[in-house]
């Protein structure tokens, strides 16, 4: 039986041959590796490990099985075991840049930064056009707050492969704090390559909101919500953009959706109350001029606001009142001082909410 015939076997045929004790070690090793590879492609990682392990036991120097085992272990986040297999594979083939890349990645996950970067450098020495390695290097440099060096690595990745999604994505994130326009250009490039990157749609929406380009931000929020419809905070952010555009009823609906997913989301409750106040509906609903469901939501929001006020600000107000009482020996004056400070606190919250 030659290797080509072996590669063309079905899973059933492979397993039948493996039951034959008379097959050679070479064919057995090849079949075990092939079964492991098939299972790995099917995302059956634990089963794949079992077959790769048998292949390595049959032939400890069989490079494809070592590489496959290392890759699967890395995907399962068993980084130390993956490191051992990458190292064993490199002893057999030290000129395989992909092995150095894999070794570098798992070392970085193990927080062995210097050795991890050294492995990535070795991979780039063997293959200077490996865009994915430049991207990995850029990611680690960015984590280490080496922004300029990270940008250079992103640029090298893009020069090697203009379709390197991770490099465009990371480049945008490196600009997001102080250069939102530049960040947006990079987000758009990355989203062209991977339109299903929900997190990047959120970053884009946030950047557009900072620039007060709320109509465009809403489009990005909609795309993000298509991909992550149960993200309560995303519904809240969408509501803020709608409110800034004066679309209060739709904004309130977004806040309602956020609260239906997470009733404890106080920012959504506060923003909802502010929208009701702005539209003049708050007093009407307090007076009972609304549906039972609307009144239930209103009292939920008011209860949230009161609970948080009691936890965060009431102790300080009590302290201020006691100081005033001990200083003036007047209960009415102490109550007045505490009330004034309470009013300032509420007004401060309103201003903060309006600025959103």
C-alpha positions, 0 to 999 in steps of 0.5 A: 500500500503506497502513501497516496492510496493511504491519503485517499482513504475514508475514515471507516477504511482508515480505522479498519486498516488500523485494526490490522496488527500486521501493518508496518509502523510507517503506514500505522503512523501515517494513518494515525496522523491522518485520523488525528488531522481529520478529527482536528478539522472537525473540531473534535480536538480531544479525539484528535489528540488521542490519535496524534499521541498514538502516532507519536508513540509509534514514531517519536520523530514523525514531524506532521504528528508533532506539528498537529498535536502542538496546534491542537493543544494550542487551540485548547489553551494547553500552552505548556504542552503545546510548547513542548511539542513545538520544541520537539518538532523544531529539534527535527526541523529548525528551519520551519518558520511556522513552528517558530511562529507557533512556539512564539505564540504559546510562549507569549500566552505563558507570559514568557515575553522575551523568549516568545518575541525571540521565537517570532523574530526567528520566524521572521528571519526564516520568512520575512514576508510572513504577515501573520507573524508581523501581526503577532509581534505587533500585538505583543508590542502594543500590549507592552505599550510600545506603540510606535514599534507596534505600528511599524510591525503592523505596516510590515504585515500590511506591506507583506499582505494588504489583506492581513485583517489583524494588522489593519484591526490593530492599527485602528486600535492604536489610533483610537485614543487620540486620532479617531479619524485615522482609526476609522480608516483602519477599521474600514479596511479591517471590516472590508476583510472581515465584516463579521467582526462584531467588536470592530463594529463597536469600536467604529461606532464608538469612534463615530459617536465621539466625533458626533457623527451619530447617524453613521454611528447608528449604522455601525451599532445596527451591524454590531447588534446583528452579530451580538443581539444579546449585548445589553450594553450595546443596546444602551450605546445605541440608545445614547446615539438615538437620543443625541439625534433627538429620536427619543422614543426609539432611544427609550426602546433601545434602553428598554431592550438593554434592561430586558437583557440586564435589569441591573444596567443602571446606566440604561435606567438613568438614561431612560429616565433622562429621556423621559424627563427631556420629553416631558413624559416623566411627570405624566408617567409618575401621575399614572398616565401610561400603561401598566407596563410603562409604569412598571418600567418607570418604578423599576428605573426610579428604584434603581436610581434611588438604590444607587443614590443611597449607596453612593451619596447618601452616606456623604450627605448624612455626614455633611448633615451631622457636621452641620448639626454639630456646628450649628446645633440646629436640626432645620439648618442641618437638614437644609445644608444636606438638602442643598448638597443633595440637590447639587448631587442630583444636578451634577448627575443630570449634567453628566447624563446630558453630556452623553 
